[in-house]
Amino acid sequence: MIPKTTPKKRIIVHLGNVGYDSARKTRTYADRFNEFKFVGIDKKNIHAHTTNKVSIPKNLKQIESEFLTGILKLKDKSVDLITSDFAVGHYALKEKEKIHGSFGSPKTYLSHKEYTERIMQLCYNKLKVGGKAIFVVFVSPLEENNALGNIKLGIKNIPFQKVDVQTLSPEKLKNISSHWSRFLGMSVIEGQEPYKFYRITLVK
C-alpha cells in the first residue's frame, strides 16, 4: 500500500503586517484559511500595541526583522503570494539596522530606492513561477520619497512576466483593513492634492 502524502500548504507572505493592530489582518486570514501557511515579516513585535497576549494561529509564522533579513529566511521558489499594505516602497534601511547575507559586506544604510530594489529582487527569487506579489502604496503631495516610483525603479531589471498598476479609489480602500488606509483615506491637506493610492501586481 502506497502511503498517502500530505500536500504542502501554499505560502502567503505579508510584509509589514504588524501595524497598529497586532497583525489582525494576517491573523484573521490564517484563522479563516487554515489550508494556507502564512508568514508575517515586521520589525515590530506582534504584541507591541496591546497589553494582552495576542493569539497566533498555528499556520502563521511571524518573523520579527526588517524585510531583507526576513525574506532571506524563505526558500527560493517556495512562495505563492507576497503582499504589503503601505510598507514596501515607503521605507529606507536605517543606520541601526544591519543586514547580512548575499549582499556583500554588511551595510548600515540603504536609501528608499536601494532598499526597495533589493526587496524586489528577493521577492522575485522567493516566488514560484506564476506566483504573485501585490503591493499597495500611497503617494503624498508633500513627501519627497515616492513609493510607487521606488517600486517601478526596483523592478526595472527584474523579468516579471506581468506588471499591472491600478489606481485605487476611496471605495476600494475600504477593502484594505489597516490603520493607514483608514487614516490616509480621510486625509486631505488644505491647498494640496489629496493622497493617491495604487496597487501594483507583479507576476513571476
C-alpha positions as a Markdown table, in Angstrom:
| # | Residue | x | y | z |
|---|---|---|---|---|
| 1 | Met | 0.0 | 0.0 | 0.0 |
| 2 | Ile | 1.4 | 3.4 | -1.0 |
| 3 | Pro | 1.4 | 5.8 | 1.9 |
| 4 | Lys | -0.6 | 9.0 | 1.5 |
| 5 | Thr | 1.5 | 12.1 | 1.2 |
| 6 | Thr | 0.2 | 15.4 | 2.7 |
| 7 | Pro | 0.4 | 18.2 | 0.0 |
| 8 | Lys | 2.4 | 21.2 | 1.0 |
| 9 | Lys | 0.5 | 24.2 | 2.1 |
| 10 | Arg | 0.7 | 27.2 | -0.3 |
| 11 | Ile | 2.6 | 30.0 | 1.3 |
| 12 | Ile | 1.4 | 33.6 | 1.6 |
| 13 | Val | 3.9 | 36.2 | 2.9 |
| 14 | His | 2.8 | 39.6 | 4.3 |
| 15 | Leu | 5.5 | 42.3 | 4.6 |
| 16 | Gly | 4.9 | 44.9 | 7.3 |
| 17 | Asn | 1.9 | 43.1 | 8.8 |
| 18 | Val | 2.0 | 44.0 | 12.4 |
| 19 | Gly | 0.9 | 47.7 | 12.0 |
| 20 | Tyr | -1.1 | 49.1 | 14.9 |
| 21 | Asp | -3.5 | 46.2 | 15.3 |
| 22 | Ser | -1.1 | 43.3 | 16.2 |
| 23 | Ala | -1.3 | 41.8 | 12.7 |
| 24 | Arg | -5.1 | 41.5 | 12.8 |
| 25 | Lys | -5.5 | 41.1 | 9.1 |
| 26 | Thr | -2.9 | 38.3 | 8.8 |
| 27 | Arg | -4.2 | 36.5 | 11.9 |
| 28 | Thr | -7.8 | 36.7 | 10.6 |
| 29 | Tyr | -6.9 | 35.2 | 7.3 |
| 30 | Ala | -4.8 | 32.5 | 8.9 |
| 31 | Asp | -7.7 | 31.6 | 11.1 |
| 32 | Arg | -10.1 | 31.5 | 8.2 |
| 33 | Phe | -7.9 | 29.7 | 5.7 |
| 34 | Asn | -6.0 | 27.0 | 7.5 |
| 35 | Glu | -5.1 | 25.3 | 4.2 |
| 36 | Phe | -2.5 | 28.0 | 3.7 |
| 37 | Lys | 0.7 | 28.8 | 5.5 |
| 38 | Phe | 1.1 | 32.5 | 6.4 |
| 39 | Val | 4.3 | 34.3 | 7.1 |
| 40 | Gly | 4.4 | 37.8 | 8.5 |
| 41 | Ile | 7.6 | 39.9 | 8.4 |
| 42 | Asp | 7.8 | 43.1 | 10.5 |
| 43 | Lys | 10.3 | 44.8 | 12.7 |
| 44 | Lys | 7.7 | 45.4 | 15.4 |
| 45 | Asn | 6.8 | 42.7 | 17.9 |
| 46 | Ile | 3.3 | 41.4 | 17.3 |
| 47 | His | 2.4 | 42.2 | 20.9 |
| 48 | Ala | 3.8 | 45.8 | 20.7 |
| 49 | His | 0.4 | 47.6 | 20.7 |
| 50 | Thr | -1.5 | 45.6 | 23.1 |
| 51 | Thr | -1.4 | 44.8 | 26.8 |
| 52 | Asn | -2.9 | 41.4 | 26.2 |
| 53 | Lys | -1.1 | 38.4 | 24.7 |
| 54 | Val | -2.2 | 38.0 | 21.0 |
| 55 | Ser | -3.3 | 34.6 | 19.9 |
| 56 | Ile | -1.3 | 33.5 | 16.9 |
| 57 | Pro | -2.8 | 30.7 | 14.7 |
| 58 | Lys | -0.6 | 27.6 | 14.1 |
| 59 | Asn | -0.4 | 28.3 | 10.4 |
| 60 | Leu | 1.1 | 31.7 | 10.9 |
| 61 | Lys | 4.8 | 32.2 | 11.3 |
| 62 | Gln | 5.8 | 35.7 | 12.5 |
| 63 | Ile | 9.4 | 36.8 | 11.7 |
| 64 | Glu | 10.5 | 39.9 | 13.7 |
| 65 | Ser | 13.0 | 41.6 | 11.5 |
| 66 | Glu | 13.4 | 44.1 | 8.7 |
| 67 | Phe | 12.3 | 43.0 | 5.3 |
| 68 | Leu | 15.5 | 41.8 | 3.7 |
| 69 | Thr | 16.6 | 39.7 | 6.7 |
| 70 | Gly | 13.2 | 38.2 | 7.0 |
| 71 | Ile | 12.7 | 37.4 | 3.3 |
| 72 | Leu | 16.2 | 35.7 | 3.2 |
| 73 | Lys | 14.8 | 33.1 | 5.6 |
| 74 | Leu | 12.4 | 31.8 | 2.9 |
| 75 | Lys | 13.3 | 29.2 | 0.4 |
| 76 | Asp | 13.8 | 30.2 | -3.2 |
| 77 | Lys | 10.8 | 29.4 | -5.5 |
| 78 | Ser | 8.6 | 28.4 | -2.5 |
| 79 | Val | 6.2 | 31.3 | -2.1 |
| 80 | Asp | 2.8 | 31.7 | -3.8 |
| 81 | Leu | 1.9 | 35.2 | -2.9 |
| 82 | Ile | 3.7 | 38.2 | -1.3 |
| 83 | Thr | 1.6 | 41.2 | -0.1 |
| 84 | Ser | 2.3 | 44.6 | 1.5 |
| 85 | Asp | -0.1 | 47.4 | 2.5 |
| 86 | Phe | 1.7 | 50.8 | 2.8 |
| 87 | Ala | 5.0 | 49.3 | 3.7 |
| 88 | Val | 7.3 | 48.2 | 0.8 |
| 89 | Gly | 8.5 | 51.3 | -1.1 |
| 90 | His | 7.9 | 53.6 | 1.9 |
| 91 | Tyr | 11.0 | 52.8 | 3.9 |
| 92 | Ala | 14.7 | 53.0 | 3.9 |
| 93 | Leu | 17.1 | 50.8 | 5.9 |
| 94 | Lys | 18.1 | 52.9 | 8.9 |
| 95 | Glu | 21.6 | 53.0 | 10.3 |
| 96 | Lys | 20.8 | 50.9 | 13.4 |
| 97 | Glu | 19.6 | 48.0 | 11.2 |
| 98 | Lys | 22.4 | 45.9 | 9.8 |
| 99 | Ile | 21.8 | 43.4 | 7.1 |
| 100 | His | 23.9 | 40.4 | 6.2 |
| 101 | Gly | 23.6 | 37.6 | 3.7 |
| 102 | Ser | 24.1 | 37.7 | -0.1 |
| 103 | Phe | 24.7 | 41.4 | -0.4 |
| 104 | Gly | 28.5 | 41.5 | 0.3 |
| 105 | Ser | 29.8 | 43.2 | 3.4 |
| 106 | Pro | 27.2 | 44.5 | 6.0 |
| 107 | Lys | 25.8 | 47.9 | 5.3 |
| 108 | Thr | 24.2 | 50.2 | 7.8 |
| 109 | Tyr | 22.1 | 52.3 | 5.5 |
| 110 | Leu | 20.2 | 51.8 | 2.2 |
| 111 | Ser | 18.1 | 54.6 | 0.6 |
| 112 | His | 14.4 | 54.1 | -0.1 |
| 113 | Lys | 15.3 | 53.3 | -3.7 |
| 114 | Glu | 18.1 | 50.9 | -2.9 |
| 115 | Tyr | 16.2 | 49.1 | -0.2 |
| 116 | Thr | 13.1 | 48.7 | -2.4 |
| 117 | Glu | 15.2 | 47.4 | -5.3 |
| 118 | Arg | 16.7 | 44.7 | -3.1 |
| 119 | Ile | 13.4 | 43.7 | -1.7 |
| 120 | Met | 12.0 | 43.4 | -5.3 |
| 121 | Gln | 14.9 | 41.1 | -6.3 |
| 122 | Leu | 14.4 | 38.9 | -3.2 |
| 123 | Cys | 10.7 | 38.7 | -3.8 |
| 124 | Tyr | 11.3 | 37.5 | -7.3 |
| 125 | Asn | 13.7 | 34.9 | -6.1 |
| 126 | Lys | 11.3 | 33.5 | -3.5 |
| 127 | Leu | 8.2 | 33.4 | -5.6 |
| 128 | Lys | 7.2 | 30.2 | -7.5 |
| 129 | Val | 6.8 | 30.5 | -11.3 |
| 130 | Gly | 3.4 | 32.1 | -11.7 |
| 131 | Gly | 3.5 | 33.5 | -8.1 |
| 132 | Lys | 2.3 | 37.0 | -7.4 |
| 133 | Ala | 3.5 | 40.0 | -5.4 |
| 134 | Ile | 0.9 | 42.7 | -4.6 |
| 135 | Phe | 1.9 | 46.0 | -3.1 |
| 136 | Val | -0.5 | 48.8 | -2.1 |
| 137 | Val | 1.2 | 52.2 | -1.7 |
| 138 | Phe | 0.2 | 55.8 | -1.4 |
| 139 | Val | 1.8 | 58.9 | -2.9 |
| 140 | Ser | 1.8 | 62.0 | -0.7 |
| 141 | Pro | 1.8 | 65.5 | -2.2 |
| 142 | Leu | 4.3 | 66.6 | 0.5 |
| 143 | Glu | 6.6 | 63.6 | 0.5 |
| 144 | Glu | 9.8 | 63.7 | -1.5 |
| 145 | Asn | 10.0 | 59.9 | -1.4 |
| 146 | Asn | 7.7 | 58.3 | -3.9 |
| 147 | Ala | 6.8 | 54.7 | -3.0 |
| 148 | Leu | 5.3 | 54.0 | -6.4 |
| 149 | Gly | 8.4 | 55.3 | -8.2 |
| 150 | Asn | 10.6 | 53.3 | -5.9 |
| 151 | Ile | 8.9 | 50.0 | -6.8 |
| 152 | Lys | 8.8 | 50.8 | -10.6 |
| 153 | Leu | 12.5 | 51.6 | -10.5 |
| 154 | Gly | 13.2 | 48.5 | -8.3 |
| 155 | Ile | 11.6 | 46.1 | -10.9 |
| 156 | Lys | 13.1 | 47.7 | -13.9 |
| 157 | Asn | 15.7 | 45.0 | -14.5 |
| 158 | Ile | 13.7 | 42.1 | -13.0 |
| 159 | Pro | 12.0 | 39.8 | -15.5 |
| 160 | Phe | 8.5 | 39.7 | -14.1 |
| 161 | Gln | 6.1 | 38.3 | -16.7 |
| 162 | Lys | 3.4 | 40.8 | -15.9 |
| 163 | Val | 3.3 | 44.2 | -14.2 |
| 164 | Asp | -0.1 | 45.9 | -13.5 |
| 165 | Val | -0.5 | 49.2 | -11.8 |
| 166 | Gln | -4.0 | 50.3 | -10.8 |
| 167 | Thr | -5.2 | 53.5 | -9.2 |
| 168 | Leu | -7.3 | 52.8 | -6.1 |
| 169 | Ser | -10.5 | 54.8 | -5.3 |
| 170 | Pro | -11.6 | 55.5 | -1.8 |
| 171 | Glu | -14.2 | 52.8 | -2.2 |
| 172 | Lys | -11.6 | 50.2 | -2.9 |
| 173 | Leu | -9.5 | 51.3 | 0.0 |
| 174 | Lys | -12.3 | 50.2 | 2.3 |
| 175 | Asn | -11.4 | 46.6 | 1.5 |
| 176 | Ile | -7.9 | 47.1 | 2.9 |
| 177 | Ser | -8.0 | 46.5 | 6.6 |
| 178 | Ser | -5.3 | 48.7 | 8.0 |
| 179 | His | -4.8 | 51.7 | 10.2 |
| 180 | Trp | -3.1 | 53.6 | 7.3 |
| 181 | Ser | -5.9 | 53.0 | 4.8 |
| 182 | Arg | -8.4 | 54.5 | 7.2 |
| 183 | Phe | -6.2 | 57.4 | 8.2 |
| 184 | Leu | -5.0 | 58.3 | 4.7 |
| 185 | Gly | -8.4 | 57.8 | 3.2 |
| 186 | Met | -9.7 | 60.6 | 5.3 |
| 187 | Ser | -6.7 | 62.9 | 5.0 |
| 188 | Val | -6.9 | 66.0 | 2.8 |
| 189 | Ile | -4.2 | 68.6 | 3.1 |
| 190 | Glu | -5.6 | 72.1 | 2.6 |
| 191 | Gly | -4.3 | 73.7 | -0.6 |
| 192 | Gln | -2.7 | 70.5 | -1.8 |
| 193 | Glu | -3.7 | 67.5 | -3.8 |
| 194 | Pro | -5.0 | 64.6 | -1.8 |
| 195 | Tyr | -3.1 | 61.3 | -1.3 |
| 196 | Lys | -3.2 | 59.0 | -4.3 |
| 197 | Phe | -3.3 | 55.2 | -3.9 |
| 198 | Tyr | -2.0 | 52.5 | -6.1 |
| 199 | Arg | -2.0 | 48.7 | -6.3 |
| 200 | Ile | 1.0 | 47.1 | -8.0 |
| 201 | Thr | 0.6 | 43.5 | -9.1 |
| 202 | Leu | 3.7 | 41.5 | -10.3 |
| 203 | Val | 3.6 | 38.0 | -11.7 |
| 204 | Lys | 6.7 | 35.9 | -12.0 |
